[in-house]
């Protein structure tokens, strides 16, 4: 599984975004409680696989007018 910007039409959804409070990946953990869509997107992008972050930022800019990507890039060695 990976973090994606949106689901395909017809995809099954078993919960709403308001039910998801904490998300943990191998790249970090975030608490999404009480955040607006822009901030939720930034937080999720920050814990996505580093190879996916640029694409997710571009998708967020298209989806949310005025989106400003303030995501700290993680340096890998």
C-alpha positions in Angstrom: 0.0 0.0 0.0 1.1 3.6 -0.6 -0.2 7.1 -0.2 -2.1 8.3 -3.3 -3.6 11.7 -4.1 -7.1 10.3 -4.9 -8.9 7.0 -5.4 -10.1 5.7 -8.8 -13.8 6.1 -9.5 -15.7 3.1 -8.1 -13.1 2.4 -5.5 -14.5 1.0 -2.2 -14.2 3.4 0.8 -14.9 2.0 4.2 -14.3 5.1 6.3 -14.3 8.9 6.0 -11.3 11.2 6.2 -12.7 12.4 9.6 -12.3 9.0 11.1 -8.6 8.8 10.3 -6.6 10.5 13.1 -3.1 9.0 13.0 -1.2 7.6 10.0 2.1 5.7 10.3 4.5 4.7 7.6 8.1 3.6 7.6 8.9 7.3 6.9 7.1 8.8 9.9 3.9 9.3 11.7 1.4 12.1 11.6 -1.7 13.2 13.6 -4.3 14.5 11.2 -6.9 15.4 13.8 -8.6 18.8 13.3 -6.5 19.7 10.2 -7.9 21.2 7.0 -7.4 19.5 3.6 -4.3 21.4 2.8 -2.6 20.6 6.0 -3.7 17.0 5.9 -2.2 16.8 2.4 1.1 18.3 3.6 1.3 15.9 6.5 0.6 12.8 4.4 3.1 13.9 1.8 5.7 14.2 4.5 5.4 10.5 5.4 5.0 9.2 1.9 7.8 7.3 0.1 10.4 9.9 -1.0 10.1 8.8 -4.6 6.3 9.7 -4.5 6.5 13.1 -2.8 7.1 15.3 -5.9 4.1 13.6 -7.7 1.9 14.1 -4.6 2.9 17.7 -4.3 2.0 18.3 -8.0 -1.3 16.5 -7.5 -2.1 18.6 -4.4 -1.4 21.8 -6.3 -3.9 20.8 -9.0 -6.5 19.7 -6.5 -6.4 22.5 -4.0 -6.2 26.1 -5.3 -3.6 28.0 -3.3 -1.9 24.9 -2.0 1.6 25.7 -0.7 3.9 22.7 -0.3 5.7 23.2 3.0 7.0 19.7 3.1 10.4 19.1 4.7 12.3 16.7 2.4 14.0 13.8 4.2 17.6 13.3 3.2 18.5 9.7 2.5 22.0 8.3 2.5 
